[in-house]
Amino acid sequence: MALTLTEKAAGEIKRVMGEQNCPETSVLRIGVAAGGCSGFQYSLGFDTATDSSKDQVSEQHGIKVAVDKKSSLYLDGTVLDFLDELNQRGFKFNNPNVVKSCGCGSSFSAWNFDY
């Protein structure tokens, strides 16, 4: 799997899924899309369908995670964590492929991948 969830991130995802009354078949869909001031931005959302020809699916800490194959190139080796600190609260992507990120931290540039 291109991306790893920490136990803390999985706990927060379970909490949000419960609040939103997500169906048992829901998966956490993580992706990379064009946008932001540095070129790419992360996407997180819930989905009820996956396609084995287009998605990599794994189960981590009780959460089913789906990453489309195109995004997996940019997310290879990434760890998704959740911070709950005095000055920061939210999900944090620790991505070794990032070569530059914007000042606000919501978008990034990555190595060029040929696929």
N, C-alpha and C positions, 0 to 999 in steps of 0.2 A: 504494500500500500504506500502511496506517495506521501501520505500525511498521517501523523500520529496525534491522537488526543491525549492530553494529560487526564489524570483522574479528576482533578479539580474542574477542568473544562467539561468533562462528561457529567459531573454532578450538576453544574449550572444548566447544561443543556436539558437534563432530565427535569429540572425544576421548571424551566420555561415550557417544555413540552406538556408538563402537567397543568400549568396555568392556562395554556392554550387548548387544552383538551384534544391534543393530537391523537389520531387513531394509532392503535398498536402497530400498524404496518408502516408507520412514518419512518423516514430516514432523514438524517442530517445531510443536506446537499451542500457541498463546499466547492467553490469554483473560483476562477480568475476571469475577469472580464476587462475589456478595453475601457479605459476611463481614468478620471482623476488627472492631476497635474503632472504625474510622473509616468503615465502610460497604462498602468494596470491597477485594478483594485480587486479586493477579495469580495466574494459573495457568500453569504451564509443563509440558509433557509431550510424549511422542512418540505418534504416531498413524499408522495405515497407510491411513486412508481420509479423503477430503475430499468435500465436496458443493458443486459449483459454484453451486448456488442459495443456499447458506447461508454459504459460506466465501470469503474473499479469500485467494488463494494466490500466493506469489511465490517466486523463488529468489534468495537473497542469499549471496554468498561460498560457493557450493556447498551451501547448506542450503535445503531447501524449507520455507517458513514458511506456516502456515495460521492465519488469524484469523477467527473467526466474525463475521458482520456486526454483531451487537449489540455485541460487545466492541470492534470497530473504532471505534465512536463515542468510546469512552473512551480509546483508544490512539492516536488520530490525532496524528501528529507525534512520537510516542514513539521514543526510541532505547534499544535494549537493549544494554548494555555488560557486560563482565566485568572485575571488579577482582581483582587478585592482588597485594595490597600487604601490608605488615607488619601493619597494624591491620584490614584488610578483605579478605575473599575471598568472591567470589560474584557473582551476576548483579545488575545495577543497572538499574532502569527510570528513565530520565530523561523524565518525562511532563509536557508543558506544560499539561495539563488538570487537574492536581492542584491543589486549593485548600487542602487540609489533609491532613497525614499523621500517623499515630500516633507516639509516642515511639520505638517499636522499629523503625519503618520498614516493617512488613510489611503495613499496610493504608492506605487513603487515601480521601479524599472528592474528588469531581470536580464540575465544572460540571454542572448539570442538562441533560439532553438529551431532547428530545421526539422519539420515533421510533415 
